[in-house]
């Protein structure tokens, strides 16, 4: 039983979105309650045991820079680290870590335990408490009523969740072994929210002791002592390799022969799945000419021999799963520890939200994570943090926290969700960000730290660490800009880099502008007063910001233009449907999405540049006329 | 399909006013079907869609019969404007159409602004901007080639070409996205060298299209063809011969044509704006001085100059000086009034008159009076000015407006920079910023809305997903 039933913020759910939401709400000063069906599963990794990847790794770093949990938990549980896109420019580097499935949630839970002002309650929310249109709390299955000024729902795949294995009719479940949440889903729908369905899948897990490692390729992590968290230096566990193998012709035969027994292709599942994370059935059907597909075997943890078979997500029956697995080199005698399955669940199309992730039709109710049609731990965490912070800020009567598209991938994510909606489970890519030279993994603290500090998301010790870090980066930048280098010192390096030697002393900056010469090489050659091995991330920032200064400047000019458009505000009272000089499609979309600025309107699919031009004229005319009308009245 | 929201209904005469046995009146907008029902009360029952029906049109208040007209309804969205649209073919003349339009107004329609039907078609996505421009060109076209080009453009010929070029840029972007966003996939990334090669092919395509612009733009206005020459050198006679009617006053007194006279003629199916001006020599006569200023003003914009020089004599210093000043502009020297010289004279002057003087592209002998040489001139003109189009025919994509070539040039320049940077080993994520700008330039030209096509293409073409 919960002793006190009045809170500032109630967070429903304890996954990656729920954990960050609860922590952020507490950090901004709100008295917070988290309700989740199983306390032991708080922070659980339900899908693959990894954090990060392209764009997602930057989000994990952003969450950390904003005082979130994800970075610390990843550091404390990572058993392999790699920096993806190393061969390209630092602007698109993305950290990725394989995590121990036991250690990760344990770390999340220990961070939550440190938070004074957070109450955790085990229970299943079955309904909402309303005062008119406004939400005032939730009711649990046991009939307990809990009151909160604001409520954040992070229900993951639980809303009318249904698991499919093989051609069998689906079984109601939120995750394997856990019941779905049906009454909450129904109540939200009955309150007039538009609802839709997505599906996602997981591959089978296998026993690592049954794998023939001599036949497969070993993939070790990068040696760097990389940390996802900039503020807290957790102890990193011992490192493990991943393994790579390939499917062949025999797998094609097995999948094709059983395609009708797949839940997805047999017609059992209606929801749409993500194109970037297709099942093996999908791959075989859509790319019949590809003779082979890559399979990653990822360790599930230090204490277990289980391997996650990444790339082989499937909803075929268990006996077919084992048959197809055993066609793969190295897995001829593999045994399945957990069967792969597909899961279908409700989500609420996110155009119904505002930029704070508050549901427009139900004030004080916030959504974060898969309920908004996204996939991915990082996407969930980013939304959770923003929804929790904003729910807390609103409960305390403070100004909301909104990240713009040129400030964070989290800003891109939320703006995409509410502006463009989703037609498949949404995940981030660098190509979704128009300012990706700015949104890098190496500058998250500089981008977001001060803002987080202002809102109160950082602890005192995090604030001190933030300022140290920013100072250190500034010093490094200053050295690159100010220092000079003699020919005798520079030339060996220049020749090694394949560029022409110099004849007289020049500024380091001039050499940095040569595409062939890296900042790191110059730091070493020029005997920089800092250790390049420790400060490689700050050096990566220099690589982009100084060497390719022209590109970064052009990007920030574009961002400034966008900001200018953002000052032309729009609101829900504008009668778009009467604007006859705006295209029919644009009128419909504008009414549906109700953008807050011209900049947001410009991103709505179906709104053309000509529409925007006319929209400005129509809105100005309408505002003039409504002023005249109201002054007559 | 949601019902069309409140838009007012517009009405206008679609055919030329006054003339003709039949007049077509068009109604477009949310109320047009209702309006036609009201005007045809005498007919009971619903007017069938897309099927011409003869109906009595009545004045709404009095029920007085205005005309028996053929009415065709086109319910949205399958209509020219994408809205509910009605075409009323009434009897022509001045009065009947006016009465029908008045009746439409009386029950809620308003008179359309110029081009409003086409504007609505663009707003409803029935055509893109390039097509809408073609509608205007088609209506205003003054020669067969203009007509062919406009029709081709209207049928999306140009739009398709530009969309196709845009799609090619997107393909290159998709390769890069695959490169950057999916570094660990089955299929290894496309090598940068191949991406650069694709870029170069596309660069050539953009260049090829851009080369159509000078002729394409001339097609709409007509090539400005200035007749120059000393007073009484036969300019006005030539003007009339090309025009086929006595428009300029032809006399023997030097300096009769004091101002420029302009007419658009179709020569071999191609439009030429023919300008007859005052003579090129300096004069004290102030009125004629004005005429010479006009010459200079036209000359500055001339696409082609026809210098008339009476045959039977060498070119004068003035005329040679004039040719020098034209600096590379196409010019034909016409040895005029060949009828005034005997065959013997012609033989004597053969050497002087057949060889093009310095600065001229061609020399031709003509007699406007006898009509000799005119046919050859008419053959030469299109070949000189519209050589590409003469070769390819009108039904190829051509850029017909400065707006078109500006956008294509922007796209081309960005693409060129992209390729250069790839070759200079600038990281792909930086170089690729130019591709976006190139795509946007072409999208602005079409007036289309960009969607997430790049990712769509990546997922279609590559097997993605661990």
Boltz contact constraints between the chains, C-beta under 6 A:
constraints:
  - contact:
      token1: [A, 54]
      token2: [B, 181]
      max_distance: 6.0
  - contact:
      token1: [A, 84]
      token2: [B, 183]
      max_distance: 6.0
  - contact:
      token1: [A, 85]
      token2: [B, 183]
      max_distance: 6.0
  - contact:
      token1: [A, 88]
      token2: [B, 427]
      max_distance: 6.0
  - contact:
      token1: [A, 89]
      token2: [B, 427]
      max_distance: 6.0
  - contact:
      token1: [A, 89]
      token2: [B, 429]
      max_distance: 6.0
  - contact:
      token1: [A, 91]
      token2: [B, 429]
      max_distance: 6.0
  - contact:
      token1: [A, 92]
      token2: [B, 180]
      max_distance: 6.0
  - contact:
      token1: [A, 92]
      token2: [B, 429]
      max_distance: 6.0
  - contact:
      token1: [A, 275]
      token2: [B, 459]
      max_distance: 6.0
  - contact:
      token1: [A, 276]
      token2: [B, 464]
      max_distance: 6.0
  - contact:
      token1: [A, 276]
      token2: [B, 465]
      max_distance: 6.0
  - contact:
      token1: [A, 277]
      token2: [B, 465]
      max_distance: 6.0
  - contact:
      token1: [A, 278]
      token2: [B, 465]
      max_distance: 6.0
  - contact:
      token1: [A, 283]
      token2: [B, 463]
      max_distance: 6.0
  - contact:
      token1: [A, 287]
      token2: [B, 463]
      max_distance: 6.0
  - contact:
      token1: [A, 290]
      token2: [B, 463]
      max_distance: 6.0
  - contact:
      token1: [A, 293]
      token2: [B, 186]
      max_distance: 6.0
  - contact:
      token1: [A, 294]
      token2: [B, 186]
      max_distance: 6.0
  - contact:
      token1: [A, 296]
      token2: [B, 466]
      max_distance: 6.0
  - contact:
      token1: [A, 310]
      token2: [B, 466]
      max_distance: 6.0
  - contact:
      token1: [A, 311]
      token2: [B, 466]
      max_distance: 6.0
  - contact:
      token1: [A, 429]
      token2: [B, 181]
      max_distance: 6.0
  - contact:
      token1: [A, 430]
      token2: [B, 180]
      max_distance: 6.0
  - contact:
      token1: [A, 430]
      token2: [B, 181]
      max_distance: 6.0
  - contact:
      token1: [A, 431]
      token2: [B, 177]
      max_distance: 6.0
  - contact:
      token1: [A, 431]
      token2: [B, 181]
      max_distance: 6.0
  - contact:
      token1: [A, 515]
      token2: [B, 424]
      max_distance: 6.0
  - contact:
      token1: [A, 515]
      token2: [B, 425]
      max_distance: 6.0
  - contact:
      token1: [A, 515]
      token2: [B, 426]
      max_distance: 6.0
  - contact:
      token1: [A, 548]
      token2: [B, 430]
      max_distance: 6.0
  - contact:
      token1: [A, 551]
      token2: [B, 430]
      max_distance: 6.0
  - contact:
      token1: [A, 577]
      token2: [B, 5]
      max_distance: 6.0
  - contact:
      token1: [A, 578]
      token2: [B, 6]
      max_distance: 6.0
  - contact:
      token1: [A, 580]
      token2: [B, 7]
      max_distance: 6.0
  - contact:
      token1: [A, 583]
      token2: [B, 123]
      max_distance: 6.0
  - contact:
      token1: [A, 584]
      token2: [B, 124]
      max_distance: 6.0
  - contact:
      token1: [A, 605]
      token2: [B, 451]
      max_distance: 6.0
  - contact:
      token1: [A, 606]
      token2: [B, 449]
      max_distance: 6.0
  - contact:
      token1: [A, 608]
      token2: [B, 449]
      max_distance: 6.0
  - contact:
      token1: [A, 610]
      token2: [B, 447]
      max_distance: 6.0
